[in-house]
Amino acid sequence: MKKRIATVYLRLMKYAMLMGVFGGIATFIGPPRHGLIKAGIGIVIGAMILGNRLPAALKELYEITEEFTDDMFRE
C-alpha cells in the first residue's frame, strides 16, 4: 500500500509540474498584462491535455486514502 501511494504521489507531482509549465509558458504569450488569467488558461490547457489521466490518478489516491482511514478508524 505504501508503494502504491508513492507512485500515485509521483504521478500527481508530474501532472502538476506539466500544468505549471503550461501556465508559465502561457504567461509570456501575448501582451504583458493579465498574467494571472493567462497562467490559469495555461493550467486549464494542461489539464485538458492530460485528459482522463488526472481523474484516474485522483481516484486511485482517494481509494488509497480510504484504505488508510479504514485502518485508522476501525469500528
PyMOL Python script that loads the backbone (N, CA, C, O; Angstrom):
from pymol import cmd

cmd.read_pdbstr("""\
ATOM      1  N   MET A   1       0.823  -1.190   0.000  1.00  0.00           N
ATOM      2  CA  MET A   1       0.000   0.000   0.000  1.00  0.00           C
ATOM      3  C   MET A   1       0.871   1.260   0.000  1.00  0.00           C
ATOM      4  O   MET A   1       0.536   2.242  -0.663  1.00  0.00           O
ATOM      5  N   LYS A   2       1.981   1.238   0.735  1.00  0.00           N
ATOM      6  CA  LYS A   2       2.851   2.410   0.775  1.00  0.00           C
ATOM      7  C   LYS A   2       3.524   2.649  -0.570  1.00  0.00           C
ATOM      8  O   LYS A   2       3.742   3.793  -0.968  1.00  0.00           O
ATOM      9  N   LYS A   3       3.852   1.564  -1.271  1.00  0.00           N
ATOM     10  CA  LYS A   3       4.469   1.726  -2.584  1.00  0.00           C
ATOM     11  C   LYS A   3       3.468   2.316  -3.574  1.00  0.00           C
ATOM     12  O   LYS A   3       3.833   3.133  -4.419  1.00  0.00           O
ATOM     13  N   ARG A   4       2.206   1.901  -3.467  1.00  0.00           N
ATOM     14  CA  ARG A   4       1.172   2.438  -4.355  1.00  0.00           C
ATOM     15  C   ARG A   4       0.963   3.925  -4.131  1.00  0.00           C
ATOM     16  O   ARG A   4       0.794   4.686  -5.083  1.00  0.00           O
ATOM     17  N   ILE A   5       0.973   4.335  -2.870  1.00  0.00           N
ATOM     18  CA  ILE A   5       0.746   5.760  -2.599  1.00  0.00           C
ATOM     19  C   ILE A   5       1.930   6.592  -3.085  1.00  0.00           C
ATOM     20  O   ILE A   5       1.748   7.725  -3.530  1.00  0.00           O
ATOM     21  N   ALA A   6       3.135   6.044  -3.006  1.00  0.00           N
ATOM     22  CA  ALA A   6       4.299   6.774  -3.509  1.00  0.00           C
ATOM     23  C   ALA A   6       4.217   6.953  -5.021  1.00  0.00           C
ATOM     24  O   ALA A   6       4.543   8.022  -5.535  1.00  0.00           O
ATOM     25  N   THR A   7       3.785   5.917  -5.737  1.00  0.00           N
ATOM     26  CA  THR A   7       3.673   6.047  -7.190  1.00  0.00           C
ATOM     27  C   THR A   7       2.561   7.022  -7.577  1.00  0.00           C
ATOM     28  O   THR A   7       2.699   7.767  -8.546  1.00  0.00           O
ATOM     29  N   VAL A   8       1.467   7.018  -6.827  1.00  0.00           N
ATOM     30  CA  VAL A   8       0.381   7.957  -7.129  1.00  0.00           C
ATOM     31  C   VAL A   8       0.831   9.387  -6.863  1.00  0.00           C
ATOM     32  O   VAL A   8       0.546  10.278  -7.663  1.00  0.00           O
ATOM     33  N   TYR A   9       1.529   9.625  -5.753  1.00  0.00           N
ATOM     34  CA  TYR A   9       2.031  10.964  -5.469  1.00  0.00           C
ATOM     35  C   TYR A   9       3.000  11.422  -6.556  1.00  0.00           C
ATOM     36  O   TYR A   9       2.974  12.584  -6.960  1.00  0.00           O
ATOM     37  N   LEU A  10       3.850  10.520  -7.028  1.00  0.00           N
ATOM     38  CA  LEU A  10       4.795  10.868  -8.083  1.00  0.00           C
ATOM     39  C   LEU A  10       4.057  11.240  -9.369  1.00  0.00           C
ATOM     40  O   LEU A  10       4.414  12.212 -10.033  1.00  0.00           O
ATOM     41  N   ARG A  11       3.033  10.467  -9.716  1.00  0.00           N
ATOM     42  CA  ARG A  11       2.243  10.790 -10.908  1.00  0.00           C
ATOM     43  C   ARG A  11       1.566  12.142 -10.769  1.00  0.00           C
ATOM     44  O   ARG A  11       1.573  12.938 -11.708  1.00  0.00           O
ATOM     45  N   LEU A  12       0.978  12.413  -9.599  1.00  0.00           N
ATOM     46  CA  LEU A  12       0.302  13.696  -9.398  1.00  0.00           C
ATOM     47  C   LEU A  12       1.289  14.861  -9.437  1.00  0.00           C
ATOM     48  O   LEU A  12       0.951  15.938  -9.929  1.00  0.00           O
ATOM     49  N   MET A  13       2.505  14.658  -8.923  1.00  0.00           N
ATOM     50  CA  MET A  13       3.510  15.713  -8.987  1.00  0.00           C
ATOM     51  C   MET A  13       3.921  15.985 -10.429  1.00  0.00           C
ATOM     52  O   MET A  13       4.113  17.139 -10.813  1.00  0.00           O
ATOM     53  N   LYS A  14       4.058  14.922 -11.235  1.00  0.00           N
ATOM     54  CA  LYS A  14       4.397  15.116 -12.646  1.00  0.00           C
ATOM     55  C   LYS A  14       3.282  15.856 -13.369  1.00  0.00           C
ATOM     56  O   LYS A  14       3.553  16.732 -14.190  1.00  0.00           O
ATOM     57  N   TYR A  15       2.032  15.514 -13.076  1.00  0.00           N
ATOM     58  CA  TYR A  15       0.910  16.192 -13.713  1.00  0.00           C
ATOM     59  C   TYR A  15       0.862  17.660 -13.303  1.00  0.00           C
ATOM     60  O   TYR A  15       0.616  18.530 -14.138  1.00  0.00           O
ATOM     61  N   ALA A  16       1.094  17.936 -12.030  1.00  0.00           N
ATOM     62  CA  ALA A  16       1.091  19.320 -11.554  1.00  0.00           C
ATOM     63  C   ALA A  16       2.229  20.113 -12.187  1.00  0.00           C
ATOM     64  O   ALA A  16       2.067  21.287 -12.521  1.00  0.00           O
ATOM     65  N   MET A  17       3.383  19.462 -12.350  1.00  0.00           N
ATOM     66  CA  MET A  17       4.514  20.129 -12.981  1.00  0.00           C
ATOM     67  C   MET A  17       4.194  20.462 -14.436  1.00  0.00           C
ATOM     68  O   MET A  17       4.532  21.546 -14.910  1.00  0.00           O
ATOM     69  N   LEU A  18       3.549  19.542 -15.145  1.00  0.00           N
ATOM     70  CA  LEU A  18       3.179  19.790 -16.536  1.00  0.00           C
ATOM     71  C   LEU A  18       2.212  20.965 -16.636  1.00  0.00           C
ATOM     72  O   LEU A  18       2.370  21.832 -17.496  1.00  0.00           O
ATOM     73  N   MET A  19       1.210  20.995 -15.757  1.00  0.00           N
ATOM     74  CA  MET A  19       0.258  22.106 -15.789  1.00  0.00           C
ATOM     75  C   MET A  19       0.939  23.423 -15.411  1.00  0.00           C
ATOM     76  O   MET A  19       0.598  24.472 -15.957  1.00  0.00           O
ATOM     77  N   GLY A  20       1.890  23.377 -14.490  1.00  0.00           N
ATOM     78  CA  GLY A  20       2.635  24.579 -14.125  1.00  0.00           C
ATOM     79  C   GLY A  20       3.495  25.097 -15.259  1.00  0.00           C
ATOM     80  O   GLY A  20       3.607  26.307 -15.459  1.00  0.00           O
ATOM     81  N   VAL A  21       4.106  24.178 -16.007  1.00  0.00           N
ATOM     82  CA  VAL A  21       4.917  24.585 -17.156  1.00  0.00           C
ATOM     83  C   VAL A  21       4.037  25.248 -18.210  1.00  0.00           C
ATOM     84  O   VAL A  21       4.399  26.289 -18.758  1.00  0.00           O
ATOM     85  N   PHE A  22       2.884  24.650 -18.496  1.00  0.00           N
ATOM     86  CA  PHE A  22       1.972  25.268 -19.461  1.00  0.00           C
ATOM     87  C   PHE A  22       1.490  26.628 -18.970  1.00  0.00           C
ATOM     88  O   PHE A  22       1.347  27.558 -19.763  1.00  0.00           O
ATOM     89  N   GLY A  23       1.241  26.748 -17.677  1.00  0.00           N
ATOM     90  CA  GLY A  23       0.837  28.038 -17.129  1.00  0.00           C
ATOM     91  C   GLY A  23       1.931  29.081 -17.253  1.00  0.00           C
ATOM     92  O   GLY A  23       1.659  30.241 -17.563  1.00  0.00           O
ATOM     93  N   GLY A  24       3.179  28.665 -17.010  1.00  0.00           N
ATOM     94  CA  GLY A  24       4.301  29.586 -17.154  1.00  0.00           C
ATOM     95  C   GLY A  24       4.525  30.018 -18.585  1.00  0.00           C
ATOM     96  O   GLY A  24       4.817  31.184 -18.852  1.00  0.00           O
ATOM     97  N   ILE A  25       4.387  29.079 -19.507  1.00  0.00           N
ATOM     98  CA  ILE A  25       4.549  29.418 -20.922  1.00  0.00           C
ATOM     99  C   ILE A  25       3.440  30.359 -21.368  1.00  0.00           C
ATOM    100  O   ILE A  25       3.690  31.317 -22.099  1.00  0.00           O
ATOM    101  N   ALA A  26       2.226  30.090 -20.934  1.00  0.00           N
ATOM    102  CA  ALA A  26       1.099  30.933 -21.340  1.00  0.00           C
ATOM    103  C   ALA A  26       1.223  32.346 -20.788  1.00  0.00           C
ATOM    104  O   ALA A  26       0.674  33.279 -21.374  1.00  0.00           O
ATOM    105  N   THR A  27       1.923  32.527 -19.689  1.00  0.00           N
ATOM    106  CA  THR A  27       2.092  33.853 -19.103  1.00  0.00           C
ATOM    107  C   THR A  27       2.895  34.769 -20.019  1.00  0.00           C
ATOM    108  O   THR A  27       2.665  35.978 -20.046  1.00  0.00           O
ATOM    109  N   PHE A  28       3.835  34.198 -20.768  1.00  0.00           N
ATOM    110  CA  PHE A  28       4.697  35.011 -21.618  1.00  0.00           C
ATOM    111  C   PHE A  28       4.120  35.245 -23.011  1.00  0.00           C
ATOM    112  O   PHE A  28       4.706  35.989 -23.797  1.00  0.00           O
ATOM    113  N   ILE A  29       2.995  34.631 -23.332  1.00  0.00           N
ATOM    114  CA  ILE A  29       2.386  34.802 -24.646  1.00  0.00           C
ATOM    115  C   ILE A  29       1.416  35.978 -24.585  1.00  0.00           C
ATOM    116  O   ILE A  29       0.620  36.090 -23.653  1.00  0.00           O
ATOM    117  N   GLY A  30       1.489  36.828 -25.561  1.00  0.00           N
ATOM    118  CA  GLY A  30       0.550  37.939 -25.647  1.00  0.00           C
ATOM    119  C   GLY A  30       1.048  39.184 -24.942  1.00  0.00           C
ATOM    120  O   GLY A  30       2.221  39.276 -24.580  1.00  0.00           O
ATOM    121  N   PRO A  31       0.141  40.155 -24.746  1.00  0.00           N
ATOM    122  CA  PRO A  31       0.534  41.413 -24.118  1.00  0.00           C
ATOM    123  C   PRO A  31       0.916  41.216 -22.649  1.00  0.00           C
ATOM    124  O   PRO A  31       0.520  40.227 -22.031  1.00  0.00           O
ATOM    125  N   PRO A  32       1.687  42.157 -22.089  1.00  0.00           N
ATOM    126  CA  PRO A  32       2.226  41.961 -20.737  1.00  0.00           C
ATOM    127  C   PRO A  32       1.249  42.208 -19.589  1.00  0.00           C
ATOM    128  O   PRO A  32       1.692  42.354 -18.451  1.00  0.00           O
ATOM    129  N   ARG A  33      -0.025  42.259 -19.831  1.00  0.00           N
ATOM    130  CA  ARG A  33      -0.972  42.439 -18.728  1.00  0.00           C
ATOM    131  C   ARG A  33      -1.833  41.186 -18.575  1.00  0.00           C
ATOM    132  O   ARG A  33      -1.900  40.352 -19.478  1.00  0.00           O
ATOM    133  N   HIS A  34      -2.469  41.071 -17.452  1.00  0.00           N
ATOM    134  CA  HIS A  34      -3.347  39.939 -17.137  1.00  0.00           C
ATOM    135  C   HIS A  34      -2.575  38.614 -17.125  1.00  0.00           C
ATOM    136  O   HIS A  34      -3.020  37.627 -17.710  1.00  0.00           O
ATOM    137  N   GLY A  35      -1.432  38.599 -16.465  1.00  0.00           N
ATOM    138  CA  GLY A  35      -0.611  37.387 -16.401  1.00  0.00           C
ATOM    139  C   GLY A  35      -1.275  36.255 -15.649  1.00  0.00           C
ATOM    140  O   GLY A  35      -1.107  35.090 -16.010  1.00  0.00           O
ATOM    141  N   LEU A  36      -2.032  36.579 -14.602  1.00  0.00           N
ATOM    142  CA  LEU A  36      -2.686  35.537 -13.813  1.00  0.00           C
ATOM    143  C   LEU A  36      -3.758  34.820 -14.627  1.00  0.00           C
ATOM    144  O   LEU A  36      -3.912  33.603 -14.527  1.00  0.00           O
ATOM    145  N   ILE A  37      -4.489  35.571 -15.423  1.00  0.00           N
ATOM    146  CA  ILE A  37      -5.518  34.951 -16.263  1.00  0.00           C
ATOM    147  C   ILE A  37      -4.869  34.039 -17.297  1.00  0.00           C
ATOM    148  O   ILE A  37      -5.352  32.936 -17.552  1.00  0.00           O
ATOM    149  N   LYS A  38      -3.771  34.503 -17.893  1.00  0.00           N
ATOM    150  CA  LYS A  38      -3.082  33.680 -18.891  1.00  0.00           C
ATOM    151  C   LYS A  38      -2.495  32.427 -18.256  1.00  0.00           C
ATOM    152  O   LYS A  38      -2.502  31.363 -18.874  1.00  0.00           O
ATOM    153  N   ALA A  39      -1.984  32.537 -17.024  1.00  0.00           N
ATOM    154  CA  ALA A  39      -1.467  31.351 -16.335  1.00  0.00           C
ATOM    155  C   ALA A  39      -2.586  30.359 -16.065  1.00  0.00           C
ATOM    156  O   ALA A  39      -2.396  29.152 -16.210  1.00  0.00           O
ATOM    157  N   GLY A  40      -3.750  30.859 -15.673  1.00  0.00           N
ATOM    158  CA  GLY A  40      -4.907  29.979 -15.464  1.00  0.00           C
ATOM    159  C   GLY A  40      -5.322  29.281 -16.737  1.00  0.00           C
ATOM    160  O   GLY A  40      -5.672  28.100 -16.718  1.00  0.00           O
ATOM    161  N   ILE A  41      -5.286  30.004 -17.848  1.00  0.00           N
ATOM    162  CA  ILE A  41      -5.613  29.387 -19.134  1.00  0.00           C
ATOM    163  C   ILE A  41      -4.611  28.292 -19.466  1.00  0.00           C
ATOM    164  O   ILE A  41      -4.995  27.235 -19.968  1.00  0.00           O
ATOM    165  N   GLY A  42      -3.332  28.528 -19.192  1.00  0.00           N
ATOM    166  CA  GLY A  42      -2.314  27.502 -19.430  1.00  0.00           C
ATOM    167  C   GLY A  42      -2.533  26.270 -18.574  1.00  0.00           C
ATOM    168  O   GLY A  42      -2.324  25.148 -19.034  1.00  0.00           O
ATOM    169  N   ILE A  43      -2.955  26.469 -17.328  1.00  0.00           N
ATOM    170  CA  ILE A  43      -3.222  25.332 -16.444  1.00  0.00           C
ATOM    171  C   ILE A  43      -4.421  24.537 -16.945  1.00  0.00           C
ATOM    172  O   ILE A  43      -4.414  23.306 -16.909  1.00  0.00           O
ATOM    173  N   VAL A  44      -5.443  25.235 -17.409  1.00  0.00           N
ATOM    174  CA  VAL A  44      -6.614  24.543 -17.959  1.00  0.00           C
ATOM    175  C   VAL A  44      -6.235  23.754 -19.207  1.00  0.00           C
ATOM    176  O   VAL A  44      -6.696  22.628 -19.394  1.00  0.00           O
ATOM    177  N   ILE A  45      -5.399  24.336 -20.059  1.00  0.00           N
ATOM    178  CA  ILE A  45      -4.943  23.619 -21.255  1.00  0.00           C
ATOM    179  C   ILE A  45      -4.151  22.383 -20.855  1.00  0.00           C
ATOM    180  O   ILE A  45      -4.312  21.324 -21.463  1.00  0.00           O
ATOM    181  N   GLY A  46      -3.295  22.502 -19.838  1.00  0.00           N
ATOM    182  CA  GLY A  46      -2.550  21.338 -19.355  1.00  0.00           C
ATOM    183  C   GLY A  46      -3.465  20.250 -18.832  1.00  0.00           C
ATOM    184  O   GLY A  46      -3.227  19.067 -19.073  1.00  0.00           O
ATOM    185  N   ALA A  47      -4.513  20.642 -18.116  1.00  0.00           N
ATOM    186  CA  ALA A  47      -5.470  19.650 -17.611  1.00  0.00           C
ATOM    187  C   ALA A  47      -6.234  18.995 -18.754  1.00  0.00           C
ATOM    188  O   ALA A  47      -6.547  17.806 -18.692  1.00  0.00           O
ATOM    189  N   MET A  48      -6.534  19.765 -19.797  1.00  0.00           N
ATOM    190  CA  MET A  48      -7.221  19.184 -20.950  1.00  0.00           C
ATOM    191  C   MET A  48      -6.320  18.208 -21.692  1.00  0.00           C
ATOM    192  O   MET A  48      -6.793  17.181 -22.180  1.00  0.00           O
ATOM    193  N   ILE A  49      -5.038  18.509 -21.783  1.00  0.00           N
ATOM    194  CA  ILE A  49      -4.102  17.597 -22.446  1.00  0.00           C
ATOM    195  C   ILE A  49      -3.976  16.302 -21.656  1.00  0.00           C
ATOM    196  O   ILE A  49      -3.874  15.224 -22.242  1.00  0.00           O
ATOM    197  N   LEU A  50      -3.984  16.400 -20.332  1.00  0.00           N
ATOM    198  CA  LEU A  50      -3.889  15.188 -19.515  1.00  0.00           C
ATOM    199  C   LEU A  50      -5.116  14.301 -19.681  1.00  0.00           C
ATOM    200  O   LEU A  50      -5.025  13.080 -19.551  1.00  0.00           O
ATOM    201  N   GLY A  51      -6.249  14.904 -19.965  1.00  0.00           N
ATOM    202  CA  GLY A  51      -7.462  14.139 -20.251  1.00  0.00           C
ATOM    203  C   GLY A  51      -7.920  13.288 -19.086  1.00  0.00           C
ATOM    204  O   GLY A  51      -8.177  13.808 -18.001  1.00  0.00           O
ATOM    205  N   ASN A  52      -8.024  11.996 -19.296  1.00  0.00           N
ATOM    206  CA  ASN A  52      -8.544  11.080 -18.276  1.00  0.00           C
ATOM    207  C   ASN A  52      -7.488  10.639 -17.277  1.00  0.00           C
ATOM    208  O   ASN A  52      -7.814   9.973 -16.294  1.00  0.00           O
ATOM    209  N   ARG A  53      -6.244  10.990 -17.503  1.00  0.00           N
ATOM    210  CA  ARG A  53      -5.177  10.534 -16.599  1.00  0.00           C
ATOM    211  C   ARG A  53      -5.286  11.170 -15.224  1.00  0.00           C
ATOM    212  O   ARG A  53      -5.113  10.496 -14.210  1.00  0.00           O
ATOM    213  N   LEU A  54      -5.574  12.469 -15.185  1.00  0.00           N
ATOM    214  CA  LEU A  54      -5.649  13.176 -13.906  1.00  0.00           C
ATOM    215  C   LEU A  54      -6.791  12.671 -13.032  1.00  0.00           C
ATOM    216  O   LEU A  54      -6.553  12.395 -11.857  1.00  0.00           O
ATOM    217  N   PRO A  55      -8.020  12.535 -13.536  1.00  0.00           N
ATOM    218  CA  PRO A  55      -9.085  11.986 -12.685  1.00  0.00           C
ATOM    219  C   PRO A  55      -8.811  10.560 -12.233  1.00  0.00           C
ATOM    220  O   PRO A  55      -9.181  10.184 -11.120  1.00  0.00           O
ATOM    221  N   ALA A  56      -8.168   9.760 -13.080  1.00  0.00           N
ATOM    222  CA  ALA A  56      -7.852   8.383 -12.689  1.00  0.00           C
ATOM    223  C   ALA A  56      -6.851   8.367 -11.541  1.00  0.00           C
ATOM    224  O   ALA A  56      -6.980   7.566 -10.615  1.00  0.00           O
ATOM    225  N   ALA A  57      -5.850   9.250 -11.596  1.00  0.00           N
ATOM    226  CA  ALA A  57      -4.867   9.315 -10.515  1.00  0.00           C
ATOM    227  C   ALA A  57      -5.503   9.816  -9.228  1.00  0.00           C
ATOM    228  O   ALA A  57      -5.186   9.320  -8.147  1.00  0.00           O
ATOM    229  N   LEU A  58      -6.397  10.796  -9.333  1.00  0.00           N
ATOM    230  CA  LEU A  58      -7.075  11.291  -8.135  1.00  0.00           C
ATOM    231  C   LEU A  58      -7.990  10.231  -7.534  1.00  0.00           C
ATOM    232  O   LEU A  58      -8.108  10.134  -6.313  1.00  0.00           O
ATOM    233  N   LYS A  59      -8.634   9.439  -8.381  1.00  0.00           N
ATOM    234  CA  LYS A  59      -9.492   8.364  -7.887  1.00  0.00           C
ATOM    235  C   LYS A  59      -8.661   7.306  -7.172  1.00  0.00           C
ATOM    236  O   LYS A  59      -9.065   6.800  -6.125  1.00  0.00           O
ATOM    237  N   GLU A  60      -7.500   6.970  -7.734  1.00  0.00           N
ATOM    238  CA  GLU A  60      -6.631   5.988  -7.086  1.00  0.00           C
ATOM    239  C   GLU A  60      -6.126   6.511  -5.749  1.00  0.00           C
ATOM    240  O   GLU A  60      -6.045   5.759  -4.777  1.00  0.00           O
ATOM    241  N   LEU A  61      -5.781   7.812  -5.694  1.00  0.00           N
ATOM    242  CA  LEU A  61      -5.350   8.411  -4.431  1.00  0.00           C
ATOM    243  C   LEU A  61      -6.474   8.366  -3.405  1.00  0.00           C
ATOM    244  O   LEU A  61      -6.222   8.107  -2.228  1.00  0.00           O
ATOM    245  N   TYR A  62      -7.709   8.614  -3.830  1.00  0.00           N
ATOM    246  CA  TYR A  62      -8.856   8.548  -2.925  1.00  0.00           C
ATOM    247  C   TYR A  62      -9.033   7.135  -2.371  1.00  0.00           C
ATOM    248  O   TYR A  62      -9.302   6.966  -1.182  1.00  0.00           O
ATOM    249  N   GLU A  63      -8.885   6.122  -3.221  1.00  0.00           N
ATOM    250  CA  GLU A  63      -9.038   4.740  -2.764  1.00  0.00           C
ATOM    251  C   GLU A  63      -7.966   4.370  -1.744  1.00  0.00           C
ATOM    252  O   GLU A  63      -8.255   3.702  -0.751  1.00  0.00           O
ATOM    253  N   ILE A  64      -6.729   4.803  -1.986  1.00  0.00           N
ATOM    254  CA  ILE A  64      -5.646   4.505  -1.048  1.00  0.00           C
ATOM    255  C   ILE A  64      -5.888   5.233   0.273  1.00  0.00           C
ATOM    256  O   ILE A  64      -5.694   4.658   1.344  1.00  0.00           O
ATOM    257  N   THR A  65      -6.312   6.495   0.201  1.00  0.00           N
ATOM    258  CA  THR A  65      -6.594   7.262   1.410  1.00  0.00           C
ATOM    259  C   THR A  65      -7.740   6.635   2.191  1.00  0.00           C
ATOM    260  O   THR A  65      -7.729   6.622   3.422  1.00  0.00           O
ATOM    261  N   GLU A  66      -8.721   6.120   1.475  1.00  0.00           N
ATOM    262  CA  GLU A  66      -9.839   5.448   2.129  1.00  0.00           C
ATOM    263  C   GLU A  66      -9.364   4.196   2.873  1.00  0.00           C
ATOM    264  O   GLU A  66      -9.851   3.903   3.965  1.00  0.00           O
ATOM    265  N   GLU A  67      -8.414   3.458   2.284  1.00  0.00           N
ATOM    266  CA  GLU A  67      -7.855   2.289   2.973  1.00  0.00           C
ATOM    267  C   GLU A  67      -7.142   2.707   4.252  1.00  0.00           C
ATOM    268  O   GLU A  67      -7.286   2.053   5.285  1.00  0.00           O
ATOM    269  N   PHE A  68      -6.364   3.808   4.190  1.00  0.00           N
ATOM    270  CA  PHE A  68      -5.670   4.300   5.376  1.00  0.00           C
ATOM    271  C   PHE A  68      -6.660   4.682   6.469  1.00  0.00           C
ATOM    272  O   PHE A  68      -6.472   4.324   7.632  1.00  0.00           O
ATOM    273  N   THR A  69      -7.709   5.405   6.105  1.00  0.00           N
ATOM    274  CA  THR A  69      -8.668   5.838   7.120  1.00  0.00           C
ATOM    275  C   THR A  69      -9.455   4.662   7.684  1.00  0.00           C
ATOM    276  O   THR A  69      -9.820   4.671   8.860  1.00  0.00           O
ATOM    277  N   ASP A  70      -9.719   3.652   6.863  1.00  0.00           N
ATOM    278  CA  ASP A  70     -10.391   2.461   7.384  1.00  0.00           C
ATOM    279  C   ASP A  70      -9.514   1.740   8.401  1.00  0.00           C
ATOM    280  O   ASP A  70     -10.013   1.221   9.399  1.00  0.00           O
ATOM    281  N   ASP A  71      -8.199   1.707   8.145  1.00  0.00           N
ATOM    282  CA  ASP A  71      -7.285   1.079   9.098  1.00  0.00           C
ATOM    283  C   ASP A  71      -7.191   1.881  10.391  1.00  0.00           C
ATOM    284  O   ASP A  71      -7.096   1.303  11.473  1.00  0.00           O
ATOM    285  N   MET A  72      -7.215   3.209  10.285  1.00  0.00           N
ATOM    286  CA  MET A  72      -7.075   4.047  11.473  1.00  0.00           C
ATOM    287  C   MET A  72      -8.344   4.076  12.314  1.00  0.00           C
ATOM    288  O   MET A  72      -8.277   4.043  13.543  1.00  0.00           O
ATOM    289  N   PHE A  73      -9.485   4.138  11.665  1.00  0.00           N
ATOM    290  CA  PHE A  73     -10.752   4.309  12.376  1.00  0.00           C
ATOM    291  C   PHE A  73     -11.631   3.071  12.239  1.00  0.00           C
ATOM    292  O   PHE A  73     -12.732   3.135  11.694  1.00  0.00           O
ATOM    293  N   ARG A  74     -11.142   1.970  12.730  1.00  0.00           N
ATOM    294  CA  ARG A  74     -11.941   0.741  12.697  1.00  0.00           C
ATOM    295  C   ARG A  74     -13.087   0.856  13.688  1.00  0.00           C
ATOM    296  O   ARG A  74     -12.937   1.430  14.767  1.00  0.00           O
ATOM    297  N   GLU A  75     -14.218   0.309  13.313  1.00  0.00           N
ATOM    298  CA  GLU A  75     -15.373   0.366  14.215  1.00  0.00           C
ATOM    299  C   GLU A  75     -15.591  -0.969  14.862  1.00  0.00           C
ATOM    300  O   GLU A  75     -16.518  -1.126  15.657  1.00  0.00           O
TER     301      GLU A  75
END
""", "prot")
cmd.dss("prot")
cmd.show_as("cartoon", "prot")
cmd.util.cbc("prot")
cmd.orient("prot")
